[in-house]
Amino acid sequence: ACMHLLYSRFFTKAFRDMGYLDFDEPFQSLVHQGVILGPDGERMSKSRGNVISPDEYVQKYGSDAFRMYLGFGFSYIEGGPWNAGGIKSVHKYLERVERLADKIIETGDSTEAMGPRERQVAYVLHNTIKRVTEDLESFSFNTAIARLMELTNAMYRYTEEPWNAAFARDTMRTQLQLMAPFAPHFAEELWERMGESYSIFNSKWPEYDAKALEQDEVTYPLQINGKVKGKFSVPKDMAKDEEDAYPRKE
């Protein structure tokens, strides 16, 4: 890596001196990637016998599961030891997303109401859009994928009861757009299965709605002797003199 940086700087400064460039450095910023180690925590090498070949994992789980595991299982700048269990978990997650998409495509029980359940999912959705966008820009791929998993969980809970078909479809559509950088083939296939026009990568990147991130209630943890025993919610705009309206437990 150091030699490549030296080469880049040498050629940039040479072209500058020759009058072909009007800038001095080849990069405005630089992010060093971490190293993925063997399962034993050591650098992969044939002599140690700890080299992981991607071919067998790609053949068994698919390239998207392999790609997403590399993003989810490691901090980009730190790396870490390979864990075969991790890619299995990511593969199961992709299967969950596919089942959810098929469920929504088939519509099932539907209601057109936009009530508290929809607003709760919308909060998770727009928070996911905001966080994934920020995480991509800072190379925090593992936390971005974690946000996508939270959105999937929220959608599973939402579809346990009759749901708003149009809202669920739009939410699934947005989730696929957010997943596309991590699982491009998978997202493209489900995008087509949902009847969307080719290609998902020609669609506009989602933007979050700040109003959707405003909640009517605020949730606080209830601690006793330093341990969280539960949670309680109060209206966001409740005045201090209204607290007596809530029952107290002795």
Disulfide bonds with the S-S distance in Angstrom:
none
